[in-house]
Structure formats: C-alpha cells, structure tokens
C-alpha cells in the first residue's frame, strides 16, 4: 500500500468501521458509513465521465458534504478544489477557468453566482446542488446532492491508486487571486499531516498507521474552526481521518464562537484548530460571559495565522489546563514548527522551534548564521509541493534550487537566534519602506494588540511626501473605546522602535479578515488611504 489518502482512509475504515468518523449538525457517520457514502458519490462522478486527473470545485460551507466529496474524488484519482464561498461571479469564473473545473458542487443559495460565472461557457459535466433552504434555479443541467448519491453504488470497486496522486489547495494569501498548490499525497502526508503521528515520529509504513488506529494511539476528537476553503481546516480533517479519530464540524456558513464552545461539550471535543486572533478573540469573549463545559478540551492549535501574545495569555488564564499550540506553516510549506514560549520571545516577535528541514537563507541560498542578527527568508527542503497549478512563473519564484537542493521559500522574512529558534519578522510582500527603513506590519500589529483595549489590528502603508510611505494602523477596540494617536504611539514605543510606530490610526467597529482568518490588507489599505487623503 502507498501513502494515498483514499487508500489510507479505506484501510482505517476497515480497521475501525464502527468508530464515529464525522459529526456535522444532525449527521453522524461511522467510518464504514462515510466510506459507503463516498463510494456512492464516486460512482456518480464516474457515470458523468469524471475520473483520474479531473478537477471538481467544492463551493461549499463546512459540512459532511465537503468531507464526502473530497474523499469520493480521491477514490477515483480526481481532485477536489476548494472554492471561496464569498466569491462573486467573476471570481468564481476565474476559479472555473484557472483550475480547469469539469464539475462543481455548490449550495443552492450560490446557484445565481454559478449562473453568472458560467455565462457563455460550455456546460459543466455535472452541477450538484446542496439544498439549504434557498429557492434559486438554474438553466444548467443539475442534480440534488442526495439524489446524486442515490444513483451510485456503495461498492468499493475502484482501480489502484498512487501516493503520487495530486492534492491541490487553492490559497489566496492576503492579496491577489488564489493559486493552486500541487501536493503529491505522500509528500503532504509527511509534511502537512504530521506523518500519521501528531506530535510524534512519523509512521514507517501504512501498516503501522493502521495498527495505531486499531489501538487508538492518536484517536482524538478534532474540531476545525476554520472553513474548508482554508488548507489548515482540510489538514485537520485528514490528520483526524488518518488516525481513526472523530471529526466535528460547525455545520454552516460562518464561524460562531458560541456554537463552537457548545460543540466542545456536546461532542467531547479534545482538540480544536483555529486561525489566529480572528477566531481566538470571539472565543475569549464568549468564554468570559458564558458557562461552558471545557473539561474534555486538551489542545487549542492555531495554524495559518499567529496568536498574539496578549490573546494567548487570555486563553491560558481562562483555560489553564489546555495546551495552547501556536503553529507556523503555509499551504506551500506544510507544518514548519511550533512557537517558543513567551519567556523566550524576541522583542515581541514570535519565535519558533523548527524542524531539521527548515532554516533561514540569504539571497544566495546560504544559511543565516545563528545569532548574527542577519535577516533572510524562511525556507524548507525535503518533501515539497510540485509547484503552482498552471503558473510556472510563480513556481520559479517560490520554489528554488540552491547547491543541488530544492527549497520552498514562502516569502517570510526571519532571523535565527543563537539557540536555533527562528524569529519571524513578516511577509516581504507587505513590508513598508518608510524613509529607507523596513517595517514589517506583523510586528507593529503585535505591538498594537498588546494594548489592553485593542482587539484586532492591521497595519499598512500610506503615501507620505517626506518618507515615501508612513505606517498606518486600522484597528478596533473593546467597547468601541476611542484612543488618541498620541496614546497609541506612547504604547507602541514600549514595544517597537520609533520609526515603526504608526503615524496614522483609524478605529473601526470591526477589522475585516478573510473567511480563513487571514488579514484583508486590501480592505485596510482602502480605509487608511481614504483617511490620509481626507
């Protein structure tokens, strides 16, 4: 057996068929039940001429349908493509064309968006619609989700698969249209899914993985708070389902802190994964005012965005028996490492203990000397993605070869401390050049969020006649409290150098982030530039 995700799921379903695999709203499926439903959908896809190498769009909220669909597609060596459910017609059209989608599964309420995106195009091989109470109609041939499953056999009679089959994650970052990161199943299993042994040494064979599932070594109940349009949520699902665990979903369109906390008690959740402060802050506020049973919760893991020190402190105070894990990684790099403790942080910048394959390289591909203070780019070698789908230019930009070794360089600036920790500075794409000095927005955002009344913050550049650009902050506060520029500047000077301190502030009711929790810098730039020109 190879490290193919469909193969691994099927083997674990045979090993622990009665384990609960999925809890999503009123739906609860065992491993055997989920396997049979995925088989039915896989056979339906096959009947529509969909097979190896084909791409199918998953235009869905979190729910059992997403899990069933991506598993069904892997069974026939096809690929499920995550689509942002907030996209409008032109953006959905981009996804259909860029990802070469031959079919789409969508919510009924999104049918008008699909209609607009498909105008003037050849029809899809299949349009599957999930009923959600909306009454939108389409001129395209379509079928309701459960009706599609009813047409397929539950038999598992598919051909052989490979560990080199593709898994594609579309990632948008903080700017620009999304691009598809192409992983081989076997590379993602070890680089992004922790090798079948979360927190431990990777398995040495698929047989070991199956034996571990039988014995329940890593069998836990996991709840991803992020939507499946985010790679971190998908990876939580696969970590869970390659270890025999129970996956719990908040079924529906949006993150609901109250519902998440209720599910922890209702479904005996032991691990939740979230995306930084955007999800942690509402959980903190709800924990403060609600009476929730958190006795079964053991781990809160943040991935895709870093928890600020102040929010992590609040979580630890509210949940003293829960381990808070601040992870660092990207869709292109997989899981890179874990944050060092606050007592070892460096000037309020997050530091991480990285794996052996992760380091910081200079522009010539040489490792930065630990403790030198020099700044380079975080890089990873080993099992890596193939590159970006249909984008050789961006692939060459992110995936480089130095001294005969292939690296992924996601775009994060960092330095190496004397003890080997890697201190994260920020994304070069959003670096602010003010009077010749470089300012990384993430560092200023951390300083702002250390203020007791600041909830969330984004930092951007606005034009300045003297310095070229100046630092501008857009943030919200507890109780919509107004803070003066002078007060904000005095606070920030306690944490960062003077040239990094915001010269302009805008206080808003909320701070806009993507559904994944990533910062919406385009929104912040518009807010800040409008104020600067007023």
C-alpha positions as CSV (number, residue, x, y, z in Angstrom):
1,X,0.0,0.0,0.0
2,X,1.2,3.5,-0.8
3,X,0.6,6.7,1.1
4,X,-2.5,7.6,-0.9
5,X,-5.2,9.3,1.3
6,X,-8.1,7.4,-0.2
7,X,-6.2,4.1,0.4
8,X,-5.3,5.1,3.9
9,X,-8.9,6.1,4.7
10,X,-10.3,2.8,3.4
11,X,-7.8,0.8,5.3
12,X,-8.6,2.6,8.6
13,X,-12.4,2.3,7.8
14,X,-11.9,-1.5,7.6
15,X,-9.8,-1.5,10.8
16,X,-12.2,0.6,12.9
17,X,-15.5,0.6,11.0
18,X,-17.7,1.5,14.0
19,X,-15.6,4.4,15.1
20,X,-17.5,7.7,14.6
21,X,-15.8,9.5,11.8
22,X,-17.9,12.6,11.4
23,X,-20.3,14.7,13.4
24,X,-21.8,17.6,11.4
25,X,-25.0,19.1,12.7
26,X,-27.6,16.3,12.9
27,X,-25.4,14.0,10.8
28,X,-23.2,11.4,12.5
29,X,-21.4,8.8,10.3
30,X,-19.1,6.0,11.3
31,X,-16.0,5.2,9.3
32,X,-17.9,2.5,7.4
33,X,-20.9,4.7,6.7
34,X,-18.8,7.6,5.5
35,X,-16.9,5.2,3.3
36,X,-20.1,3.9,1.7
37,X,-21.5,7.4,1.0
38,X,-18.2,8.5,-0.6
39,X,-18.3,5.3,-2.7
40,X,-21.8,6.3,-4.0
41,X,-20.7,9.8,-4.9
42,X,-17.5,8.5,-6.5
43,X,-19.6,6.2,-8.7
44,X,-21.9,9.0,-9.7
45,X,-18.9,11.1,-10.7
46,X,-17.7,8.2,-12.8
47,X,-21.0,8.0,-14.5
48,X,-20.6,11.6,-15.6
49,X,-17.2,10.9,-17.2
50,X,-15.2,12.3,-14.3
51,X,-12.0,10.4,-13.5
52,X,-8.3,10.5,-12.9
53,X,-6.8,13.9,-13.1
54,X,-10.1,15.8,-13.4
55,X,-10.8,18.7,-11.1
56,X,-14.1,19.3,-9.3
57,X,-15.0,22.5,-7.5
58,X,-16.2,22.3,-3.9
59,X,-18.1,25.6,-3.5
60,X,-19.4,24.7,0.0
61,X,-19.8,25.6,3.6
62,X,-18.3,23.3,6.2
63,X,-20.4,20.2,6.4
64,X,-20.4,16.4,5.8
65,X,-20.8,17.0,2.0
66,X,-17.3,18.5,1.7
67,X,-15.7,15.6,3.5
68,X,-17.7,13.0,1.5
69,X,-16.9,14.8,-1.8
70,X,-13.1,15.2,-1.4
71,X,-12.9,11.5,-0.3
72,X,-15.0,10.4,-3.2
73,X,-12.8,12.3,-5.7
74,X,-9.6,10.8,-4.3
75,X,-11.2,7.4,-4.6
76,X,-11.3,7.9,-8.4
77,X,-8.0,9.7,-8.6
78,X,-9.7,13.1,-9.3
79,X,-9.1,16.3,-7.3
80,X,-11.4,18.4,-5.2
81,X,-10.7,22.1,-5.5
82,X,-11.7,24.4,-2.6
83,X,-13.6,27.5,-3.7
84,X,-14.2,30.5,-1.5
85,X,-17.9,30.7,-0.9
86,X,-17.7,34.5,-0.7
87,X,-16.6,34.9,-4.2
88,X,-18.8,36.8,-6.7
89,X,-19.4,35.8,-10.3
90,X,-16.2,36.9,-11.9
91,X,-14.1,35.4,-9.2
92,X,-15.9,32.1,-9.5
93,X,-15.4,32.2,-13.2
94,X,-11.7,32.7,-12.6
95,X,-11.7,29.6,-10.4
96,X,-13.6,27.5,-13.0
97,X,-11.1,28.6,-15.7
98,X,-7.9,28.6,-13.7
99,X,-8.5,25.3,-12.0
100,X,-10.0,23.7,-15.2
101,X,-13.1,22.5,-13.3
102,X,-15.2,19.9,-15.0
103,X,-17.9,19.9,-12.3
104,X,-18.9,21.9,-9.3
105,X,-20.8,21.0,-6.0
106,X,-22.4,24.1,-4.7
107,X,-25.0,25.3,-2.2
108,X,-28.5,26.2,-3.5
109,X,-28.0,29.8,-2.4
110,X,-24.9,30.1,-4.6
111,X,-26.6,29.0,-7.8
112,X,-27.0,32.6,-9.1
113,X,-23.3,33.1,-8.7
114,X,-22.6,29.9,-10.7
115,X,-25.1,31.0,-13.3
116,X,-23.2,34.3,-13.8
117,X,-19.8,32.6,-13.8
118,X,-20.9,30.1,-16.4
119,X,-22.5,32.6,-18.8
120,X,-21.3,31.9,-22.4
121,X,-19.2,28.9,-21.3
122,X,-19.6,25.2,-22.2
123,X,-21.7,23.4,-19.6
124,X,-20.1,21.5,-16.8
125,X,-20.1,17.7,-16.9
126,X,-22.0,17.9,-13.6
127,X,-23.5,20.6,-11.3
128,X,-24.5,19.1,-8.0
129,X,-26.6,21.3,-5.7
130,X,-27.0,21.0,-1.9
131,X,-30.4,22.1,-0.6
132,X,-30.1,24.8,2.0
133,X,-33.5,26.4,2.0
134,X,-32.8,28.8,-0.9
135,X,-35.0,28.7,-4.0
136,X,-32.6,29.7,-6.7
137,X,-32.9,28.0,-10.1
138,X,-30.5,27.4,-13.0
139,X,-30.9,26.7,-16.7
140,X,-27.9,24.3,-16.5
141,X,-28.4,20.6,-16.0
142,X,-28.1,19.9,-12.3
143,X,-28.9,17.3,-9.7
144,X,-29.5,17.5,-6.0
145,X,-26.7,16.1,-3.8
146,X,-28.6,13.2,-2.2
147,X,-30.1,12.3,-5.5
148,X,-26.6,12.0,-7.0
149,X,-25.6,9.7,-4.1
150,X,-28.7,7.6,-4.6
151,X,-27.6,6.9,-8.2
152,X,-24.3,5.4,-7.2
153,X,-23.2,2.0,-5.9
154,X,-21.8,1.8,-2.4
155,X,-19.4,-0.9,-3.6
156,X,-15.7,-0.2,-3.3
157,X,-14.6,-1.4,-6.7
158,X,-12.2,1.2,-7.8
159,X,-8.8,0.8,-9.5
160,X,-5.4,1.1,-7.9
161,X,-4.1,4.5,-6.8
162,X,-0.7,6.1,-6.2
163,X,1.0,8.1,-3.5
164,X,1.8,10.5,-6.3
165,X,-1.8,11.3,-7.0
166,X,-2.4,15.1,-6.6
167,X,-4.0,17.1,-3.8
168,X,-4.4,20.7,-4.8
169,X,-5.1,23.5,-2.3
170,X,-6.0,26.9,-3.7
171,X,-4.6,29.6,-1.5
172,X,-5.2,33.3,-1.8
173,X,-2.8,34.7,0.7
174,X,-3.6,38.3,1.6
175,X,-3.7,39.8,-1.9
176,X,-4.4,38.7,-5.4
177,X,-6.4,35.9,-6.9
178,X,-5.9,32.4,-5.4
179,X,-3.4,29.9,-6.9
180,X,-3.4,26.2,-6.7
181,X,-0.6,24.5,-4.7
182,X,0.0,21.0,-6.0
183,X,1.0,18.3,-3.5
184,X,1.5,14.6,-4.0
185,X,-0.5,12.7,-1.4
186,X,2.6,11.0,0.1
187,X,4.5,14.3,0.4
188,X,1.6,16.1,2.0
189,X,1.1,13.1,4.4
190,X,4.5,13.6,5.9
191,X,5.0,17.4,5.5
192,X,1.5,18.7,6.3
193,X,-0.3,15.8,8.1
194,X,2.4,15.1,10.6
195,X,3.1,11.6,9.2
196,X,0.2,9.9,10.9
197,X,1.6,10.5,14.4
198,X,0.6,14.0,15.6
199,X,3.4,15.3,17.9
200,X,5.4,12.1,17.5
201,X,7.7,10.4,15.0
202,X,6.2,9.8,11.6
203,X,5.0,6.2,10.8
204,X,7.4,3.9,8.9
205,X,4.7,2.1,7.0
206,X,0.9,2.3,6.2
207,X,0.6,-0.9,8.2
208,X,1.9,0.9,11.3
209,X,-0.6,3.7,10.7
210,X,-3.5,1.1,10.6
211,X,-2.2,-0.6,13.7
212,X,-2.1,2.7,15.6
213,X,-5.7,3.4,14.6
214,X,-6.8,0.0,15.9
215,X,-5.0,0.6,19.2
216,X,-6.3,4.2,19.4
217,X,-2.8,5.7,19.9
218,X,-3.7,9.1,18.3
219,X,-7.5,8.7,18.2
220,X,-9.0,12.0,19.4
221,X,-12.0,14.2,18.6
222,X,-11.0,17.2,16.5
223,X,-12.9,20.4,15.5
224,X,-11.5,22.7,12.9
225,X,-12.9,26.2,13.4
226,X,-11.8,27.5,10.0
227,X,-13.8,26.9,6.8
228,X,-12.6,24.1,4.5
229,X,-11.6,26.8,2.0
230,X,-8.5,27.1,4.3
231,X,-5.8,24.5,4.0
232,X,-5.4,24.3,7.8
233,X,-9.0,23.0,8.2
234,X,-8.6,20.4,5.4
235,X,-5.4,19.2,7.0
236,X,-7.1,18.9,10.4
237,X,-9.7,16.7,8.7
238,X,-7.1,14.4,7.2
239,X,-5.0,14.2,10.3
240,X,-8.1,13.1,12.1
241,X,-9.2,10.6,9.5
242,X,-5.8,9.1,9.1
243,X,-5.6,8.4,12.8
244,X,-9.1,6.9,13.3
245,X,-10.4,10.0,15.1
246,X,-13.8,11.8,15.2
247,X,-14.1,15.0,13.2
248,X,-16.6,17.5,14.5
249,X,-17.8,20.4,12.3
250,X,-19.8,23.5,12.9
251,X,-22.2,23.0,10.0
252,X,-23.0,26.1,8.1
253,X,-21.8,29.3,6.6
254,X,-19.8,31.2,9.3
255,X,-17.7,30.9,12.4
256,X,-19.9,31.0,15.6
257,X,-17.9,31.2,18.8
258,X,-20.9,30.3,20.9
259,X,-21.7,27.2,18.8
260,X,-18.0,26.1,18.8
261,X,-17.9,26.2,22.6
262,X,-21.2,24.3,22.8
263,X,-19.9,21.6,20.4
264,X,-16.9,21.0,22.6
265,X,-19.1,19.7,25.4
266,X,-21.8,18.1,23.1
267,X,-19.3,16.0,21.1
268,X,-16.5,15.6,23.7
269,X,-14.0,17.5,21.6
270,X,-10.4,17.2,22.8
271,X,-8.7,19.4,20.1
272,X,-9.7,22.5,18.2
273,X,-7.8,24.1,15.4
274,X,-8.3,27.8,14.6
275,X,-6.7,30.6,12.6
276,X,-5.1,33.2,14.8
277,X,-6.7,36.1,16.7
278,X,-9.6,36.4,14.3
279,X,-11.1,33.2,15.8
280,X,-9.4,33.3,19.2
281,X,-10.8,36.7,20.2
282,X,-14.5,35.8,19.8
283,X,-13.8,32.5,21.7
284,X,-12.2,34.5,24.6
285,X,-15.0,37.0,24.7
286,X,-17.6,34.2,24.8
287,X,-15.8,32.2,27.4
288,X,-15.8,35.3,29.7
289,X,-19.6,35.6,29.6
290,X,-20.7,32.0,29.2
291,X,-20.7,28.9,31.3
292,X,-19.2,26.2,29.1
293,X,-18.0,22.7,29.9
294,X,-14.4,22.7,28.7
295,X,-13.4,19.6,30.8
296,X,-12.7,17.4,27.8
297,X,-10.7,20.0,25.8
298,X,-7.0,19.3,25.9
299,X,-5.5,21.3,22.9
300,X,-6.1,24.5,21.1
301,X,-3.9,24.7,18.0
302,X,-3.6,27.9,15.9
303,X,-2.3,27.5,12.3
304,X,-2.3,29.8,9.3
305,X,-2.0,32.9,11.5
306,X,-0.1,33.6,14.7
307,X,-1.9,34.1,18.0
308,X,-0.8,37.4,19.5
309,X,0.9,37.1,22.9
310,X,-1.9,39.0,24.7
311,X,-4.7,36.7,23.3
312,X,-2.7,33.6,24.1
313,X,-2.3,34.9,27.7
314,X,-6.1,35.3,28.0
315,X,-6.7,31.8,26.6
316,X,-4.3,30.3,29.1
317,X,-5.8,32.2,32.0
318,X,-9.3,31.1,31.0
319,X,-8.3,27.5,30.2
320,X,-5.3,26.7,32.4
321,X,-5.5,23.0,31.8
322,X,-5.5,23.4,28.0
323,X,-2.3,23.3,25.9
324,X,-2.1,26.2,23.5
325,X,-0.1,25.4,20.4
326,X,1.0,28.3,18.1
327,X,2.0,26.6,14.8
328,X,3.7,28.1,11.8
329,X,3.2,26.9,8.3
330,X,1.8,27.7,4.9
331,X,-0.1,25.9,2.1
332,X,3.3,25.8,0.2
333,X,5.4,24.6,3.1
334,X,3.3,22.4,5.3
335,X,3.8,22.3,9.0
336,X,7.0,24.2,9.8
337,X,7.2,24.3,13.6
338,X,5.9,25.4,17.0
339,X,6.2,28.7,18.8
340,X,8.6,29.2,21.6
341,X,7.3,30.2,25.0
342,X,6.7,33.8,25.7
343,X,9.6,33.9,28.1
344,X,11.9,33.2,25.1
345,X,10.3,35.6,22.7
346,X,12.4,38.2,21.0
347,X,11.3,41.8,21.2
348,X,7.6,40.8,21.0
349,X,8.2,38.9,17.7
350,X,7.1,35.3,17.6
351,X,9.8,32.7,17.7
352,X,9.5,29.1,16.5
353,X,11.3,25.9,17.0
354,X,11.6,24.5,13.5
355,X,12.2,21.0,12.1
356,X,15.5,19.8,10.7
357,X,14.5,20.7,7.1
358,X,13.6,24.3,8.0
359,X,16.1,27.2,8.1
360,X,16.6,30.8,7.1
361,X,18.5,31.5,3.8
362,X,20.1,34.7,2.5
363,X,19.7,35.8,-1.1
364,X,22.5,33.4,-2.3
365,X,20.8,30.4,-0.7
366,X,23.3,30.2,2.2
367,X,22.0,29.6,5.8
368,X,22.0,32.7,8.0
369,X,24.5,32.3,10.9
370,X,22.6,31.8,14.2
371,X,22.9,34.8,16.4
372,X,24.2,37.0,13.7
373,X,21.1,39.2,13.6
374,X,21.1,39.0,9.8
375,X,17.7,38.8,8.1
376,X,16.8,36.2,5.5
377,X,13.9,34.2,4.2
378,X,12.4,31.1,5.8
379,X,12.9,28.1,3.6
380,X,12.2,24.4,3.7
381,X,13.6,21.4,1.9
382,X,12.6,17.8,1.8
383,X,9.1,16.7,0.7
384,X,7.6,19.7,-1.1
385,X,4.8,20.6,-3.4
386,X,5.3,20.2,-7.2
387,X,4.5,23.9,-7.6
388,X,1.6,26.1,-8.5
389,X,-1.0,24.8,-11.0
390,X,-0.6,26.4,-14.4
391,X,1.8,29.0,-13.1
392,X,5.5,28.3,-13.9
393,X,6.4,31.9,-13.1
394,X,5.2,31.9,-9.5
395,X,6.5,28.3,-9.1
396,X,10.0,29.6,-10.1
397,X,9.6,32.5,-7.7
398,X,8.7,30.3,-4.7
399,X,10.5,27.0,-5.4
400,X,14.2,27.4,-5.8
401,X,17.3,25.2,-6.1
402,X,20.4,26.1,-4.1
403,X,23.6,23.9,-4.0
404,X,21.7,21.0,-5.6
405,X,18.8,21.0,-3.1
406,X,15.2,22.1,-3.8
407,X,13.7,24.6,-1.4
408,X,10.3,26.3,-0.9
409,X,10.6,30.0,0.1
410,X,7.1,31.1,1.0
411,X,8.0,34.8,1.4
412,X,8.5,35.2,5.2
413,X,11.4,37.2,6.5
414,X,13.1,35.9,9.6
415,X,16.4,35.6,11.5
416,X,18.0,32.7,13.5
417,X,18.7,33.2,17.2
418,X,21.8,31.7,18.9
419,X,19.8,28.8,20.3
420,X,18.4,27.9,16.9
421,X,15.0,29.4,17.2
422,X,13.7,31.2,14.1
423,X,12.2,34.6,14.8
424,X,9.5,35.5,12.3
425,X,9.5,39.1,11.1
426,X,6.8,39.2,8.5
427,X,5.8,38.9,4.8
428,X,8.1,40.8,2.4
429,X,5.1,41.5,0.1
430,X,3.6,43.8,2.7
431,X,6.8,45.3,4.0
432,X,6.6,49.1,4.5
433,X,9.6,51.2,3.4
434,X,9.5,54.4,5.3
435,X,12.4,56.8,4.9
436,X,14.6,53.8,3.9
437,X,13.7,51.8,7.0
438,X,11.9,48.5,6.6
439,X,8.8,47.9,8.8
440,X,7.1,44.5,8.9
441,X,3.3,45.0,9.5
442,X,3.0,41.9,11.7
443,X,5.5,43.3,14.2
444,X,3.5,46.6,14.6
445,X,0.2,44.6,14.8
446,X,1.6,42.6,17.7
447,X,2.6,45.8,19.5
448,X,-0.9,47.3,18.9
449,X,-2.7,44.2,20.2
450,X,-0.6,44.3,23.3
451,X,-2.7,47.3,24.3
452,X,-5.4,46.2,26.7
453,X,-8.2,47.9,24.8
454,X,-7.2,46.8,21.2
455,X,-9.0,43.8,19.9
456,X,-7.5,43.3,16.4
457,X,-5.3,45.4,14.1
458,X,-4.0,45.6,10.6
459,X,-1.0,47.8,9.6
460,X,-0.5,49.1,6.0
461,X,1.5,51.8,4.2
462,X,0.0,55.1,3.0
463,X,1.8,57.7,0.9
464,X,3.9,60.3,2.7
465,X,5.6,63.3,0.9
466,X,8.7,63.2,3.1
467,X,9.3,59.5,3.8
468,X,7.7,57.9,0.7
469,X,5.4,55.8,2.9
470,X,4.2,56.0,6.5
471,X,2.9,53.4,8.9
472,X,-0.9,53.4,9.3
473,X,-2.9,51.3,11.6
474,X,-6.6,50.2,11.3
475,X,-7.9,48.6,14.5
476,X,-11.0,48.0,16.6
477,X,-11.3,48.4,20.4
478,X,-13.2,46.9,23.3
479,X,-16.5,48.7,23.7
480,X,-15.5,50.9,20.7
481,X,-13.3,53.0,23.0
482,X,-11.6,55.9,21.3
483,X,-7.8,56.1,21.6
484,X,-5.8,59.1,20.6
485,X,-2.9,58.9,18.2
486,X,-0.6,60.1,21.0
487,X,-1.8,57.4,23.4
488,X,-1.3,54.7,20.7
489,X,2.1,55.9,19.9
490,X,3.2,56.0,23.5
491,X,2.1,52.5,24.0
492,X,3.8,51.2,20.8
493,X,7.1,52.8,21.7
494,X,7.3,50.4,24.7
495,X,7.4,47.5,22.3
496,X,8.9,48.7,19.0
497,X,11.4,51.2,17.6
498,X,10.2,54.7,17.0
499,X,10.3,54.5,13.2
500,X,7.9,51.6,13.3
501,X,5.3,53.4,15.4
502,X,2.0,54.3,13.5
503,X,1.8,57.8,12.2
504,X,-1.9,57.5,11.4
505,X,-4.7,55.5,13.1
506,X,-8.2,54.6,12.2
507,X,-10.6,52.9,14.7
508,X,-13.3,50.8,13.1
509,X,-16.2,48.7,14.5
510,X,-14.6,45.5,13.1
511,X,-11.4,44.5,11.4
512,X,-12.0,42.7,8.1
513,X,-10.4,39.3,7.6
514,X,-10.9,36.6,5.0
515,X,-13.2,33.7,5.9
516,X,-10.0,31.8,6.6
517,X,-8.9,34.3,9.2
518,X,-6.1,35.8,7.1
519,X,-5.8,39.6,7.1
520,X,-7.7,41.6,4.5
521,X,-5.0,44.1,3.7
522,X,-6.8,45.4,0.6
523,X,-9.6,46.5,2.9
524,X,-7.3,48.1,5.4
525,X,-5.3,49.9,2.7
526,X,-8.6,51.4,1.3
527,X,-9.6,52.6,4.8
528,X,-6.2,54.1,5.6
529,X,-5.7,55.7,2.2
530,X,-9.2,57.3,2.3
531,X,-8.3,58.8,5.7
532,X,-4.9,60.0,4.5
533,X,-6.4,61.9,1.6
534,X,-9.3,63.4,3.6
